[in-house]
Amino acid sequence: MVLFVPGFMQRQDAWRPVAELLPERYPSTLLDHRRHTFEERLEEIAEAGEGSVLVGYSLGGRLALRAALRDPVRYRGLVTVGASAGIEDAAERSARAGADEKLAAWMERSPIEEVVAIWERQPLFADQSEALVERQRAGRLSHDPAELASLLRSAGQGALAPVWSDLPRLDLPFLALAGARDERYCAAARRLAELAPRGRLALIEGAGHAPQLQRPEAVAAVLLEFLER
């Protein structure tokens, strides 16, 4: 089984374009989180994912990585997409925590329409077509701003300690994937693959931070190759 873990402000359907391209011999579960803190989401992954290959995007990738590090024998493999093992510099991590707290406080008092509008204008998503952004909007609008704020405070990059030093003990098949235009996360994926004993790297040409949305066929092909191995 393959357990697909969505990113921040996503629903389970965000992974459907890739999951539907996998052969029937690889049944998929599209996780739709119902809880909204770091620990609660790790519990959801553990409950749904025993015996699975975990596939997580962005925040979902960070969560999947930490779930696998916490209990590696529970899972058969790990795939991260556009993810990192954390911010190592303490000052940089503290600054990010402060920025995340400011954003979370604003989210709590803002309508979801404003939250989504700001989120969609991030430079990280600048290479996504308007049609692709629109297709994601309904899922984003379905969230509660207070729940998003809670998740950001507990699972944002400023809140989580880095786990780079733990990667050498991650003894399970691991694929670190990123869009080739996403330079920051290409670098992170290379390092993840180098540090994990059974790590592999895959870069998706013609894609940025969300290759599974921009080029689902290419991501499905790479994922299938990983599963077959």
DAUR-V117678 format. One record per residue. N is the residue number from 0. RES is the residue in three letters. SS is DSSP state (alpha for helix, beta for strand, coil for the rest). OMEGA is omega in degrees with one decimal (* if undefined). BURIAL is 1 if it has 24 or more other C-alpha atoms within 12 Angstrom, else 0. Layout:
n->{N N}
res->{RES RES}
ss->{SS SS}
omega->{OMEGA OMEGA}
burial->{BURIAL BURIAL}
This chain:
n->{0 1 2 3 4 5 6 7 8 9 10 11 12 13 14 15 16 17 18 19 20 21 22 23 24 25 26 27 28 29 30 31 32 33 34 35 36 37 38 39 40 41 42 43 44 45 46 47 48 49 50 51 52 53 54 55 56 57 58 59 60 61 62 63 64 65 66 67 68 69 70 71 72 73 74 75 76 77 78 79 80 81 82 83 84 85 86 87 88 89 90 91 92 93 94 95 96 97 98 99 100 101 102 103 104 105 106 107 108 109 110 111 112 113 114 115 116 117 118 119 120 121 122 123 124 125 126 127 128 129 130 131 132 133 134 135 136 137 138 139 140 141 142 143 144 145 146 147 148 149 150 151 152 153 154 155 156 157 158 159 160 161 162 163 164 165 166 167 168 169 170 171 172 173 174 175 176 177 178 179 180 181 182 183 184 185 186 187 188 189 190 191 192 193 194 195 196 197 198 199 200 201 202 203 204 205 206 207 208 209 210 211 212 213 214 215 216 217 218 219 220 221 222 223 224 225 226 227 228}
res->{MET VAL LEU PHE VAL PRO GLY PHE MET GLN ARG GLN ASP ALA TRP ARG PRO VAL ALA GLU LEU LEU PRO GLU ARG TYR PRO SER THR LEU LEU ASP HIS ARG ARG HIS THR PHE GLU GLU ARG LEU GLU GLU ILE ALA GLU ALA GLY GLU GLY SER VAL LEU VAL GLY TYR SER LEU GLY GLY ARG LEU ALA LEU ARG ALA ALA LEU ARG ASP PRO VAL ARG TYR ARG GLY LEU VAL THR VAL GLY ALA SER ALA GLY ILE GLU ASP ALA ALA GLU ARG SER ALA ARG ALA GLY ALA ASP GLU LYS LEU ALA ALA TRP MET GLU ARG SER PRO ILE GLU GLU VAL VAL ALA ILE TRP GLU ARG GLN PRO LEU PHE ALA ASP GLN SER GLU ALA LEU VAL GLU ARG GLN ARG ALA GLY ARG LEU SER HIS ASP PRO ALA GLU LEU ALA SER LEU LEU ARG SER ALA GLY GLN GLY ALA LEU ALA PRO VAL TRP SER ASP LEU PRO ARG LEU ASP LEU PRO PHE LEU ALA LEU ALA GLY ALA ARG ASP GLU ARG TYR CYS ALA ALA ALA ARG ARG LEU ALA GLU LEU ALA PRO ARG GLY ARG LEU ALA LEU ILE GLU GLY ALA GLY HIS ALA PRO GLN LEU GLN ARG PRO GLU ALA VAL ALA ALA VAL LEU LEU GLU PHE LEU GLU ARG}
ss->{coil beta beta beta beta coil coil coil coil coil coil alpha alpha alpha alpha alpha alpha alpha alpha coil coil coil coil coil coil coil coil beta beta beta beta coil coil coil coil coil coil alpha alpha alpha alpha alpha alpha alpha alpha alpha alpha alpha alpha coil coil coil beta beta beta beta beta coil alpha alpha alpha alpha alpha alpha alpha alpha alpha alpha alpha alpha coil alpha alpha alpha coil coil beta beta beta beta beta coil coil coil coil coil coil coil coil alpha alpha alpha alpha alpha alpha alpha alpha alpha alpha alpha alpha alpha alpha alpha alpha alpha alpha alpha coil coil coil alpha alpha alpha alpha alpha alpha alpha alpha alpha coil coil alpha alpha alpha coil coil coil coil alpha alpha alpha alpha alpha alpha alpha alpha alpha alpha alpha alpha coil coil coil alpha alpha alpha alpha alpha alpha alpha alpha alpha alpha alpha coil coil coil coil coil coil coil coil alpha alpha alpha alpha alpha alpha coil coil coil beta beta beta beta beta beta beta coil coil coil alpha alpha alpha alpha alpha alpha alpha alpha alpha alpha alpha alpha alpha coil coil coil beta beta beta beta beta beta coil coil coil coil coil coil alpha alpha alpha alpha coil alpha alpha alpha alpha alpha alpha alpha alpha alpha alpha alpha alpha alpha coil}
omega->{175.9 177.6 179.9 -176.8 -176.2 177.6 179.5 177.3 175.6 169.6 -176.1 -177.3 -179.6 179.7 -174.1 -178.8 177.7 -176.7 -177.7 179.6 178.9 178.3 -177.6 179.9 175.9 179.5 -174.5 169.1 177.7 -175.5 174.7 -174.2 175.5 -179.1 -161.4 167.7 -178.9 -177.4 179.7 179.5 174.0 176.4 178.5 178.1 179.8 -179.2 -175.1 -165.0 -176.9 -178.7 -175.1 162.0 179.8 176.5 -175.4 -178.7 172.7 175.8 177.6 175.2 176.7 178.7 -179.8 178.5 -178.7 174.9 -179.8 177.1 -178.5 -175.0 -172.7 -178.4 -178.5 -171.6 -178.1 179.8 -176.7 173.3 173.9 -179.5 179.1 -175.5 -179.8 176.1 172.7 179.7 -175.0 -178.1 -174.5 -179.5 178.5 179.5 177.9 178.0 178.8 177.7 177.6 178.3 179.0 178.2 177.1 178.6 -179.9 179.2 177.0 179.6 -175.5 -175.6 -176.2 174.5 -176.5 179.4 178.5 179.1 -179.1 -179.8 178.0 -178.1 -177.1 -178.8 178.3 177.1 -179.6 -176.8 -172.5 -177.8 177.4 179.6 177.5 178.9 179.0 177.7 179.8 -179.4 179.9 -168.7 -177.6 177.9 179.4 -178.8 -178.3 -176.9 174.0 -178.9 -180.0 178.3 175.3 179.0 178.9 179.4 -179.7 -179.0 -174.4 -174.5 175.7 -176.7 175.9 -176.2 -172.5 173.5 179.2 -178.6 179.2 -176.5 179.5 -173.2 179.6 178.1 -179.6 -172.8 171.5 179.8 -172.4 175.5 176.0 -172.2 176.5 171.8 -174.1 179.0 -177.4 -169.0 -177.9 -176.4 167.6 178.7 178.9 -179.8 178.1 -178.1 176.4 -177.7 -179.3 -174.6 -179.5 -176.1 -178.5 -176.4 174.3 -178.5 171.6 176.4 -176.9 -179.5 177.0 -178.7 176.1 -171.9 -177.9 -176.8 -179.5 176.3 -177.1 -178.8 -175.5 -179.9 179.8 178.9 178.9 -180.0 178.5 179.4 179.0 177.4 178.5 179.8 -180.0 178.8 *}
burial->{1 1 1 1 1 1 1 1 1 1 1 1 1 1 1 1 1 1 1 1 1 1 0 0 0 0 0 1 1 1 1 1 1 0 0 1 1 1 0 0 1 1 1 1 1 1 0 1 1 1 0 1 1 1 1 1 1 1 1 1 1 1 1 1 1 1 1 1 1 0 1 1 0 1 1 1 1 1 1 1 1 1 1 1 1 1 1 0 0 0 0 0 0 0 0 1 1 0 0 1 1 0 1 1 0 0 1 1 0 0 0 1 0 0 1 1 0 0 1 1 0 0 0 0 1 0 1 1 0 0 0 0 1 0 0 1 1 0 1 1 1 0 1 1 1 1 1 1 1 1 1 1 1 1 1 1 1 1 1 1 1 1 1 1 0 0 1 0 0 1 1 1 1 1 1 1 1 1 1 1 1 1 0 0 1 1 1 1 1 1 1 1 1 0 1 1 0 1 1 1 1 1 1 1 1 0 1 1 1 1 1 1 1 1 1 1 1 1 1 1 0 1 1 1 0 1 1 0 0}
